[in-house]
Amino acid sequence: MRALISVSDKHGLTPFARSLSELGWEIVSTGGTATHLTEAGIDVMTVEQVTGFPEILDGRVKTLHPAIHGGILAVPENERHLAQLNDHNIVVFDMVVVNLYPFEQTIMREGLLFADAIEQIDIGGVALIRAAAKNHRRVLAVTDPSQYELVLEELRNPEHVATSVQRQLAYEAFQHTAWYDATIAEWFSRTNAPRFPERTVLRLRKKDDLRYGENPHQSGAFYELPGCKDISVASAAQIWGKELSATTVLDINAGIETVRELFPACVVAIIKHGTLCGAAIGKNILQAFQQALVCDPESAFGGVVVLNAKVTIQVAKAICNQKVDAIVASEFTPNALALIQQKRRKGQTPVLKLEGVPQPLPEGALNFKPVTNGMIVQQADILPFDWSTSRTVTDRPVPDEQWNDITFGCRVSKHVKSNSIVVVRNYATIGIGNGQTSRIKSARLALEQAHAAMSDAGLDLSDAVLVSDSFFPFDDCVHLAAAYGIQVIIQQGGSLRDQDSIDAANELGIAMLFTGRRMFWH
């Protein structure tokens, strides 16, 4: 029996090769791998001894030779193949052990030169793996050190290697080369491909098995896009608590994207069922949490809390006074984490630590939305608000002191399910109407919620701002807002009945701004 071994990752290689040798296998190897095994006292025949031809082009051509590939691809039941092997003195290989140049790790290096990355594109290794996987009925394709023990167990079995194992190794081999090629194509695409190419490959690596999917009867797993440097739910580290479910991952994602939107302020977002229950900017993270909770404390019960600052013991105490399904923050003090673990021991509330403070996504970032048998790929909605293109359309101007809340409200509105109406005051949401099929229903929800929140504090809505994620198709939202005391409205504009809303606002003494920008989120 004969094995060809040529690996970049030499973890576990020496004991594996020694075991093969003890089982009577002949080992053929290349360059650095041959040196490594020889130094470990393992008998090795070099590829040059098999081919009678040296490595050339600084090692770019080592194994691309008929004496190698003929020995891998020959089918033993094919008499013509056997005759040709005999004519050319080619000996078959029964196993190929190859893993590839570390291209993925190389391109993560800062300051990497293009030419250096090119040299890490493996050619011969990919050809060896594909040849072995194609001929897997006779040749074992071994592509990862984690497979070594399984292979040895099979070889020690007096029966033949199981067909299921042969096919499993072949499957993993083709996955290995597909991933490798996709990584290279993705790297080239960063500077040389259109934003929306005719064909694309989405690379996903499993991060975790989920406790369950959206419901307990659905199994699920969470995959991440490798190589992304943006702080996200995929890069967060769970430091305590039970396994996440799909709904919790989705809620955490919604919360992180909301606090990302409001960078660099001190922000808290509370999410439940993918829906924003409250968001606020505070002078400190405790104040931000308290203000975010005011918006809809009833719906926040059982929600996910995302904070973009350090959780101290004071903040932990405030959070633990509520029923929450997960706590996500940039940092936790040791005593804050200990308190959470003590208070949430029974429910094992998941605690996740972010790698830092979520910052705006880079220019050119894409957003992916799956549909059945397809995927929508679109530019991420990261365009900053340009108030120079907006216009006040009413007799009453927008008060200067409310521009901060206008900006805050518009940025939050981007993360509320459409149709949405958001009412904000002093850098905090006080009313959110979302996910309704008519805008007036969203307005009712938001205004009733805002009225209740302010009434509890003995306040009214006269200094609040109402933000709509699109235009008003009718003037009913203006009349309803006025009935609750709203004096500033922000909307897209562009309805056939815009003038009706403008006339109503003028009649009711409301300032109204048209942004010219829609902020739908589905």
Secondary structure, 3 states (H helix, E strand, C coil): CEEEEEECCCCCHHHHHHHHHHCCCEEEECHHHHHHHHHCCCCCEEHHHHHCCCCECCCCECCCCHHHHHHHHCCCCCHHHHHHHHHCCCCCCCEEEEECCCHHHHCCCCCCCHHHHHCCCCCHHHHHHHHHHHCCCCCEEECCHHHHHHHHHHHHCCCCCCHHHHHHHHHHHHHHHHHHHHHHHHHHHHHHCCCCCCCCCCCCEEEEECCCCCCCCCCCEEEECCCCCCCCCCCCEEEECCCCCHHHHHHHHHHHHHHHHCCCCEEEEEEECCEEEEEEEECCHHHHHHHHHHHCHHHHCCEEEEECCEECHHHHHHHHCCCEEEEEECEECHHHHHHHHHHCCCCCCCEEECCCCCCCCCCCCEEEEEECCEEEEEECCCCCCCHHHCEECCCCCCCHHHHHHHHHHHHHHCCCCCCCEEEECCCEEEEEECCCCCHHHHHHHHHHHHHHHHHHCCCCCCCCEEEECCCCCCCHHHHHHHHCCCCEEEECCCCCCHHHHHHHHHHHCCEEEECCCCCCCC
